Amino acid sequence: MKILCVVRNYAPHAGEMQAPVPAEPTFFLKPDSALNPKQLPLFYPDFTHDLQHEAEVVVRIDRLGKCIEPGFAHKYYNSVALGIDFTARDLQRQAKAAGLPWLVSKGFDGSAVLSPFVSLEELGRPIDNLDFTLSRNGQTVQQGNTSQMIFSVDTLIAHISRYMTLRTGDLIFTGTPAGVGPVQIGDRLEGTLCGRPVLSLDIK
Ligand code: MG
């Protein structure tokens, strides 16, 4: 399986990164070794001094597909999770400055945290109207709604599948709203999806 992550899919986040909104959907990959689906504590890695959270809605692909039309993309997923795309921001900055790939800054072990997946039927909400929040030590630091995405989930699926086959179990991290920021040892991050507490993670 592959983990696809969208770059700058919320305009206020692009603003805080002082980076332009891409003209078309733009992705990077994390390896499957990055996954932390049981929300085990994340041990602050020794290769970074600027570990940052990015809360994102994650879509799980549940059908094989290639060259999927936007109008049919909704047939390729049924459930979503809240995820955290952890980023070693200092390594990412260095890579960007050198024009080199971001892989290690985004793909290290434990950098893809997932809540349990919930079906859209159970949430009772359409894919383009999902509220989500992330708090750090009880203070809300990020809140978003998938209606604020620059590129909708169906647009993302259509775009990706022009280039690569989507398979059952593939995950799409759909981008983070504003409010990304650093975490410290001892922090607790908690997330909600459509008002439900779904994610809790300790930084150790
Ligand atoms: Mg991200």
Residues whose N, C-alpha, C, O or C-beta is under 5 A from the ligand:
A	BS01	MG	V6 E54 D85 G175 T176
